[in-house]
Amino acid sequence: MSKKIIQSVCRICHGGCGALITVEDGRVVKVTGDPDSPMSKGWMCIKGMSTPEIAHHPDRLSRPLRRKESKAGGWEVLPWENALDEISERVEAIRQKTGPESIALGQGTGRHHYLHTVRFANALGTPNWYEPGLAQCFIPRISVSNLTYGGFVVGDYYGKVKPKCILFWGHNPLVSSADGELAIAARRCLEQGTIGIAVDPRRSETAQRCQLWLPVRPGTDAALALTMIHVIIRDNLYDQGFVEQWTTGFSELTVAAEGCTPEWGEKITGVPASQICEAARLYATTKPAILDWGLGIEQNTNCLQTVRAIACLRALTGNIDVPGGDILGMNILNAYPTLAHTLPKGTRAKRLGAETYKLLGGWRAFMPSAHIPTLLKAMLDNEPYPVRGMLVFGGNPLLTLANSRQVHDALRSLDLLVVADLFMTPTAAMADYVLPAAFWPEVEQVIGYPLVAENMVFAQQKATQYGECRQDEWIMDEISKRLSLPGSEESLSDVINQRLAPLGITYEQLQKKGWVYPEHIYYKYQEKGFRTRSKKIELSSSALARLGTTPFLRTWNRRKVRSVALIYENLFPTSL
């Protein structure tokens, strides 16, 4: 019996826990946490430990499948070469007949192939790729951070200086540990005496461990943030030196929050005025502090300005890029070469929904993508132009998108549907071709953490091979080669090594190390400023002004949150 242990990083979710994969006779038999990981330090959740069951599940796809000519006729197995040849021919036929934009690319949430899918879409010449949760999960926080600070920030959980205060807003990290900010890090801080403040309608597992819990009425987070801003400014609790030197729009923010007294905030949010004042005081004066925000603040009405209001709290208190505070990324990886420059002139303007949803698909979008309802309409009605084919990598739109009946009808209307996945999902069952994709222990990639503000880099290493499964990037590259698309001469290894260039190492060298965690550099803005037009944190956003959107928080937000509060009060007169 042959046995080996491979050091890697778990990608069964965003979290990226260091993993030790035990392989016996080519089978994954055990996955445990890597105690040497600088991030997870040996911790591993039940999902990661269940990897062997998924990797060798009897229902896993293992060979390429083609639907028989009769839609009810089932499937036939065919070699990879044949499958890729046929798919490439049919993709090219659609491109030639109705244009590259009539091919759509879809995927699930962020995994190893995420940015390679964007690269593939650009190479194909289509602006129409999507990820199902983009508009209401994580991207609003990223977009607002870019607009406000010029970059995304994350809690400095892993540095030498630990936070003295953590404001958990719409986030329950002791249970939900996405994007590299792991439960174990937050738990350690709270156990070691860090003051915790939780903003959550429910007394969550995290809230139970905090000194202060603000049970905000759902949908009124913007009002709570404005009230805290009001208190911090009124009581001179803000970092005056930082605000004067490194922010713009302070006077506009002051006006926006002028009438948002604690008593006003209590009426709107249901949180006692005294608790709002206490939370504002604790967060503003207990330094360094982290504002650990989550999905809860994004799935609300007025999401953009809600997230903006909360983002302003970091700037007011000067907790940006300081040890133990909220830190900017180190830019230790080159940007993924997505080949955006190869899109033909005028193609970006064709992105479905971009004209209306500018922060999703327009020029200021973090990852410009198609607007899904508009994409489905193009499939069904050929408006504003036809979408006739779609390739889906690691996604199941029939279940993950809203209005399943419309999605079903849209998928049935396509001339070509290709799905690469681990199992025969409902979406795969509708496809013309189903391709067996590699699971995370079967993949080679690099991943930087925390996501979007990378301060450390890990090697995701291939430990085993299952059937004829292939990595999603390989599938895309093989189609690219057959169509002679831009970038098709580059291998995945070339792409990975391009990304690692700032570290001066190759992927082969990173595999031997496992991970790289450079000494963090704080106060980076002091050298070149922030990456905004003004080189400062923009409490009043110049980019939003250029988009024709309110550049700062205005009083109409108050009316909106008040109306939301009344709706909730009428529908749900009692609360926990």
C-alpha positions in Angstrom: 0.0 0.0 0.0 1.3 3.4 -1.0 0.6 6.3 1.4 1.4 10.0 1.1 0.4 13.3 2.8 0.0 16.3 0.6 0.0 19.9 2.0 -2.6 22.0 0.3 -5.4 24.5 1.0 -9.1 23.5 1.3 -11.3 25.2 -1.3 -14.6 23.5 -0.4 -15.6 27.0 0.6 -14.0 30.4 0.5 -12.2 30.0 3.8 -8.9 28.5 2.7 -7.9 26.5 5.7 -4.5 24.9 5.5 -5.1 21.2 4.7 -3.1 17.9 5.0 -4.5 15.4 2.5 -3.8 11.7 3.2 -3.8 9.6 0.0 -3.6 5.8 0.0 -3.4 3.9 -3.3 -4.6 7.0 -5.2 -7.6 7.6 -2.9 -8.2 10.5 -0.6 -8.8 8.8 2.8 -8.4 11.7 5.2 -8.3 15.5 5.3 -7.1 17.3 8.5 -6.2 20.9 9.3 -2.5 21.9 8.8 -1.1 23.1 12.1 1.6 25.1 10.3 -0.9 27.2 8.3 -0.4 30.9 9.4 -4.1 31.5 8.9 -6.1 28.5 10.2 -3.4 27.0 12.5 -4.7 23.4 12.3 -8.4 24.2 12.4 -10.7 22.4 9.9 -14.5 22.4 9.7 -16.7 19.4 9.1 -17.1 20.3 5.4 -13.4 20.1 4.8 -13.0 16.8 6.8 -15.9 15.3 4.7 -13.8 15.8 1.5 -13.1 12.0 1.1 -16.8 11.2 1.0 -17.4 13.8 -1.8 -14.2 12.9 -3.7 -15.1 9.3 -4.1 -18.9 9.5 -4.0 -20.4 6.8 -6.3 -22.5 9.5 -8.1 -19.6 11.6 -9.1 -19.2 12.3 -12.8 -16.1 10.6 -14.2 -16.3 10.8 -18.0 -17.6 13.3 -20.6 -21.2 12.8 -21.6 -23.1 13.9 -24.7 -26.9 14.0 -24.9 -28.3 11.6 -27.4 -30.1 13.3 -30.3 -33.5 12.7 -28.7 -33.8 14.9 -25.7 -35.4 12.0 -23.8 -32.8 9.5 -25.1 -30.3 9.8 -22.2 -26.5 10.1 -22.5 -23.6 8.6 -24.3 -20.0 8.6 -23.1 -17.4 10.0 -25.5 -13.6 10.7 -25.3 -12.4 14.1 -24.2 -11.0 14.9 -27.6 -14.3 14.3 -29.3 -16.2 16.3 -26.7 -13.9 19.3 -26.9 -13.9 19.2 -30.7 -17.7 19.2 -30.9 -18.2 21.8 -28.2 -15.6 24.1 -29.9 -17.3 23.7 -33.3 -20.7 24.5 -31.9 -19.4 27.5 -29.9 -17.7 28.9 -33.1 -20.9 28.4 -35.1 -22.8 30.5 -32.7 -20.1 33.2 -32.6 -20.1 33.4 -36.4 -23.9 33.5 -36.7 -24.9 35.9 -34.0 -21.7 37.3 -32.6 -19.4 36.5 -29.6 -21.7 38.3 -27.2 -24.4 35.6 -27.9 -22.3 33.1 -25.9 -22.6 33.5 -22.1 -20.3 32.1 -19.4 -21.7 31.1 -16.0 -20.2 29.8 -12.8 -20.8 29.4 -9.1 -19.2 31.2 -6.2 -15.5 31.9 -6.0 -13.3 28.8 -6.4 -10.0 28.0 -8.1 -11.3 28.6 -11.6 -13.2 31.9 -10.9 -11.0 34.4 -12.6 -10.0 31.9 -15.3 -13.7 31.9 -16.4 -13.5 35.7 -16.8 -10.3 35.2 -18.8 -12.1 32.6 -21.0 -15.1 34.9 -21.6 -12.8 37.8 -22.6 -10.8 35.5 -24.9 -14.1 34.4 -26.5 -15.0 38.1 -27.1 -18.1 38.0 -24.9 -18.8 40.5 -22.1 -21.5 38.2 -20.8 -20.3 36.2 -17.9 -22.0 36.0 -14.5 -21.7 34.6 -11.0 -25.1 34.2 -9.2 -24.4 36.0 -6.0 -22.3 38.9 -7.4 -24.9 41.7 -7.0 -25.8 40.8 -3.4 -22.9 38.9 -1.8 -19.5 40.4 -1.1 -19.2 42.5 -4.2 -21.1 45.4 -2.7 -18.6 45.5 0.1 -15.7 45.3 -2.3 -17.2 48.0 -4.6 -17.9 50.4 -1.7 -14.4 49.8 -0.3 -12.9 50.6 -3.7 -15.0 53.7 -4.0 -14.3 54.9 -0.5 -10.7 53.7 0.4 -9.4 52.8 -3.1 -9.1 49.1 -2.0 -10.6 46.4 0.1 -9.8 46.1 3.7 -9.9 43.1 6.1 -9.4 42.6 9.8 -5.8 42.2 10.9 -6.5 39.0 12.7 -3.1 37.4 11.9 -0.7 40.1 12.7 1.4 40.6 15.9 -0.9 43.3 17.3 -4.4 42.0 18.1 -7.5 44.2 18.0 -8.8 45.5 21.3 -12.3 45.9 19.8 -14.3 44.2 17.1 -17.5 45.5 15.7 -19.3 42.6 14.1 -21.9 44.0 11.7 -24.3 41.6 9.9 -21.7 38.8 10.4 -21.6 35.7 12.5 -18.0 34.5 12.0 -18.1 31.9 14.8 -20.4 29.9 12.5 -19.9 31.4 9.0 -16.2 31.7 8.2 -16.0 32.9 4.6 -13.3 34.8 2.7 -10.3 34.0 4.9 -11.6 35.6 8.1 -12.0 32.4 10.0 -14.0 31.5 13.1 -10.9 30.5 15.0 -9.3 33.9 14.6 -12.3 35.8 15.9 -12.9 33.3 18.7 -9.3 33.6 19.8 -9.6 37.4 20.0 -12.8 37.3 22.1 -11.3 34.6 24.4 -8.2 36.8 24.9 -10.2 39.8 26.1 -11.1 41.7 22.9 -14.2 43.8 23.3 -17.0 42.5 21.0 -19.9 44.5 19.7 -22.5 42.7 17.5 -25.1 44.3 15.2 -27.6 41.5 14.4 -31.4 41.2 14.6 -30.7 37.8 16.1 -28.6 37.0 19.2 -26.2 35.0 17.1 -23.4 32.7 18.3 -21.0 35.6 17.9 -23.4 38.1 19.6 -23.6 35.7 22.6 -19.8 36.2 23.2 -19.9 40.0 22.8 -20.1 42.6 25.6 -22.7 44.5 23.6 -25.4 43.3 21.3 -27.4 45.8 19.1 -30.6 43.9 17.9 -31.2 46.2 14.9 -34.5 46.0 13.1 -34.0 44.3 9.8 -33.4 46.8 6.9 -32.4 49.7 9.2 -28.6 49.3 9.3 -28.1 52.6 7.4 -29.9 54.5 10.1 -27.9 52.8 12.8 -24.6 53.7 11.0 -25.7 57.3 10.5 -26.6 57.5 14.2 -23.2 56.2 15.3 -21.6 58.6 12.9 -23.6 61.4 14.4 -22.5 60.5 18.0 -18.9 60.1 17.0 -18.8 63.5 15.4 -21.0 65.3 18.0 -18.9 64.0 20.9 -15.5 64.6 19.1 -14.7 60.9 19.3 -13.3 60.8 15.7 -9.6 60.8 14.8 -9.3 64.5 13.9 -5.7 64.3 12.6 -6.5 61.4 10.3 -9.8 62.8 9.1 -8.2 66.2 8.3 -5.2 64.8 6.5 -6.6 61.7 4.8 -10.3 62.2 4.1 -12.5 64.3 1.8 -16.2 65.0 2.3 -16.2 65.3 6.1 -18.4 68.4 6.0 -20.9 66.6 3.7 -21.0 63.6 6.0 -21.5 65.8 9.0 -24.6 67.4 7.3 -25.9 64.0 6.3 -25.8 62.7 9.9 -26.8 66.0 11.5 -30.4 65.0 12.4 -29.6 61.4 13.1 -29.7 61.7 16.9 -29.7 58.6 19.2 -33.4 59.2 19.8 -34.1 59.3 16.1 -32.0 56.1 15.6 -33.9 54.3 18.4 -37.2 55.0 16.7 -35.9 53.7 13.4 -33.8 50.8 14.4 -35.4 49.6 17.7 -32.0 49.8 19.4 -32.0 51.8 22.6 -30.4 55.2 22.3 -28.1 54.5 25.2 -26.8 51.3 23.5 -26.1 53.1 20.3 -24.1 55.7 22.1 -22.2 53.1 24.0 -21.4 51.2 20.8 -20.2 54.4 19.1 -18.0 55.3 22.1 -16.5 51.8 22.5 -15.7 51.5 18.8 -14.3 55.0 18.4 -12.1 55.0 21.5 -10.9 51.4 21.9 -8.1 51.1 19.5 -7.0 49.3 17.4 -10.4 48.1 16.3 -11.8 45.9 13.5 -15.1 46.4 11.8 -16.0 42.9 10.7 -18.9 43.2 8.3 -20.8 40.4 6.6 -23.5 39.5 4.1 -26.3 40.8 6.3 -25.7 44.4 5.3 -25.8 43.7 1.6 -29.1 42.0 1.2 -31.1 45.1 2.1 -32.8 47.9 0.3 -30.5 50.8 -0.3 -27.6 48.4 -0.1 -25.0 50.8 -1.6 -25.4 53.6 0.8 -25.9 51.3 3.7 -22.5 49.7 3.1 -21.1 53.2 2.5 -22.3 54.5 5.8 -20.8 51.6 7.7 -17.5 52.0 5.7 -17.3 55.6 6.8 -17.0 54.5 10.5 -13.6 53.0 9.8 -12.3 56.3 8.4 -13.7 58.4 11.2 -11.9 56.4 13.8 -8.6 56.1 11.9 -8.7 52.3 12.0 -7.4 51.9 8.4 -4.2 50.0 7.7 -3.0 50.1 11.3 -1.7 47.1 13.3 -4.7 45.3 14.7 -7.2 47.3 12.7 -8.6 47.0 9.2 -5.8 46.6 6.7 -5.3 47.0 3.0 -3.8 44.2 0.9 -0.1 44.0 0.1 -0.4 43.4 -3.6 1.9 40.4 -3.3 0.3 38.7 -6.3 0.0 40.1 -9.8 -3.6 40.5 -11.0 -5.0 37.5 -12.7 -4.3 37.9 -16.5 -8.0 38.0 -17.5 -7.2 39.3 -21.1 -9.6 42.2 -20.7 -7.6 44.2 -23.2 -8.4 41.7 -25.9 -12.1 42.4 -25.9 -12.9 44.1 -29.2 -13.7 47.8 -29.2 -17.3 48.4 -28.3 -17.9 45.0 -26.7 -18.0 46.3 -23.1 -20.9 48.5 -24.1 -22.8 45.4 -25.1 -22.6 43.8 -21.7 -26.2 43.0 -20.7 -27.5 45.3 -18.0 -24.3 47.5 -17.9 -26.0 50.7 -18.9 -28.5 50.4 -16.1 -26.5 48.6 -13.4 -23.2 50.6 -13.6 -21.6 49.2 -10.5 -22.4 45.7 -11.6 -21.4 45.8 -15.2 -20.1 49.3 -16.0 -16.7 51.0 -15.9 -16.5 51.3 -12.1 -17.5 47.7 -11.5 -15.0 45.6 -9.5 -15.6 42.6 -11.8 -17.9 43.7 -14.6 -20.5 41.1 -15.2 -23.9 40.6 -16.9 -27.1 41.4 -15.1 -28.7 38.0 -14.8 -32.4 38.9 -15.3 -31.4 40.9 -18.5 -29.3 37.9 -19.6 -32.3 35.5 -19.2 -34.5 37.9 -21.1 -32.0 37.9 -24.0 -32.1 34.1 -24.0 -35.9 34.1 -24.1 -36.8 37.1 -26.2 -33.6 37.9 -28.2 -33.7 41.4 -26.6 -31.6 43.5 -26.8 -29.8 40.8 -28.8 -29.9 37.0 -28.8 -28.0 34.8 -26.4 -27.9 31.3 -27.9 -25.3 29.4 -26.0 -23.9 29.1 -22.4 -21.1 27.3 -20.8 -21.4 26.8 -17.0 -18.4 25.9 -14.8 -19.2 24.8 -11.3 -22.7 26.4 -11.2 -26.3 25.2 -11.0 -28.4 28.2 -12.2 -31.6 26.2 -12.2 -31.4 26.1 -8.4 -29.3 29.1 -7.5 -31.0 31.8 -9.6 -34.3 33.4 -8.8 -37.4 32.5 -10.8 -36.6 28.9 -11.5 -39.3 28.5 -14.1 -37.9 31.4 -16.1 -34.4 30.0 -15.8 -35.6 26.6 -16.9 -37.3 28.0 -20.0 -34.3 30.2 -20.8 -31.9 27.2 -20.6 -34.2 25.1 -22.8 -34.3 27.8 -25.4 -30.5 27.7 -26.0 -28.8 26.1 -29.0 -26.0 24.9 -26.8 -25.6 24.3 -23.0 -22.4 22.9 -21.6 -22.0 22.1 -17.9 -18.8 21.2 -16.1 -19.5 19.9 -12.6 -18.8 17.2 -10.0 -22.3 15.7 -10.1 -25.3 15.5 -12.4 -27.1 18.6 -11.1 -30.5 19.7 -12.3 -28.8 22.2 -14.6 -26.4 19.5 -15.9 -29.4 17.3 -16.6 -30.6 19.9 -19.1 -27.3 20.2 -20.9 -26.1 19.1 -24.3 -22.7 18.1 -22.9 -21.7 17.4 -19.3 -18.0 17.4 -18.4 -16.5 15.9 -15.3 -14.7 18.5 -13.3 -11.9 18.1 -10.8 -12.6 18.5 -7.1 -10.3 20.7 -5.0 -7.8 17.9 -4.0 -7.4 17.3 -7.8 -6.5 20.9 -8.6 -3.3 22.9 -9.0 -3.6 26.7 -8.4 -2.5 29.5 -6.1 -4.8 31.4 -3.8 -4.1 34.7 -1.9 -5.8 35.4 1.5 -7.7 37.2 2.8 -9.6 37.4 -0.4 -9.2 40.7 -2.4 -6.8 42.0 0.2 -4.1 39.4 -0.1 -1.4 39.3 2.6 -0.4 35.6 2.2 -0.3 33.1 -0.6 -0.9 29.4 -0.6 -0.3 26.6 -3.0 -3.3 24.5 -3.8 -1.7 21.2 -4.8 -3.0 18.2 -6.7 -3.1 15.1 -4.5 -5.0 12.6 -6.6 -6.9 11.9 -9.9 -10.5 10.8 -10.1 -11.6 9.0 -13.3 -11.2 11.3 -16.3 -12.1 14.4 -14.4 -10.2 17.6 -15.5 -9.6 20.9 -13.9 -12.0 23.6 -15.2 -9.1 25.8 -16.4 -7.8 23.0 -18.5 -11.2 22.6 -20.2 -11.4 26.3 -21.0 -7.8 26.3 -22.3 -8.4 23.3 -24.5 -11.4 25.0 -26.1 -9.3 28.2 -26.5 -6.6 26.3 -28.3 -9.1 24.8 -30.8 -10.5 28.2 -31.6 -7.1 30.0 -31.6 -8.3 32.5 -29.0 -6.1 35.2 -27.5 -3.9 33.7 -24.7 -4.4 30.2 -25.9 -0.6 29.8 -26.3 -0.2 30.3 -22.5 -0.5 27.3 -20.2 -2.1 27.4 -16.7 1.4 27.1 -15.3 2.4 30.2 -17.2 -0.6 32.1 -15.7 0.2 31.0 -12.2 3.9 32.0 -12.5 2.9 35.4 -13.9 0.9 35.9 -10.7 3.7 34.8 -8.4 6.3 37.1 -10.1 6.2 39.8 -7.3 7.3 37.2 -4.8 10.2 36.1 -7.0 9.2 32.4 -6.9 7.7 29.9 -9.2 4.7 27.6 -8.5 7.1 24.7 -8.2 9.0 26.5 -5.4 5.7 27.5 -3.7 4.6 23.9 -3.7 7.7 23.1 -1.6 7.1 25.9 0.8 3.4 25.4 1.0 2.7 29.1 1.6 4.4 32.5 1.7 3.5 35.1 4.4 5.6 38.3 4.0 6.1 40.8 6.8 3.1 43.1 6.6 3.6 46.8 5.8 1.2 49.1 7.5 0.3 52.7 6.8 0.9 52.2 3.1 -1.2 55.2 2.2 1.4 57.5 3.8 3.8 57.0 0.8 1.5 57.4 -2.2 -2.0 58.1 -0.7 -5.1 56.0 -1.2 -6.0 54.6 -4.6 -8.8 57.1 -5.2 -8.9 60.1 -7.5 -8.2 62.4 -4.5 -5.6 60.1 -3.0 -7.7 60.2 0.2 -10.5 58.3 1.7 -13.6 59.7 0.0 -16.5 60.1 2.5 -18.1 61.9 -0.4 -17.4 59.7 -3.4 -16.1 61.5 -6.6 -16.6 58.2 -8.6 -20.3 58.1 -7.6 -20.7 61.7 -8.5 -19.3 61.0 -12.0 -21.8 58.1 -12.3 -24.6 60.4 -11.6 -25.3 58.8 -8.2 -25.5 60.5 -4.8 -21.8 61.0 -3.8 -22.6 61.0 -0.1 -25.3 60.0 2.4 -28.4 62.2 2.0 -31.5 62.7 4.0 -33.7 60.7 1.6 -32.0 57.6 3.1 -33.8 58.4 6.4 -37.2 58.3 4.7 -36.4 55.0 3.0 -35.2 53.3 6.2 -38.2 54.7 8.1 -40.6 53.2 5.5 -38.8 49.8 5.7 -39.1 49.9 9.5 -42.8 50.5 9.3 -43.3 47.7 6.9 -41.4 45.3 9.3 -43.3 46.6 12.3 -46.7 46.0 10.6 -45.8 42.6 9.3 -43.9 41.4 12.4 -45.2 43.3 15.5 -43.1 41.2 17.8 -39.4 40.5 17.7 -36.9 38.3 19.6 
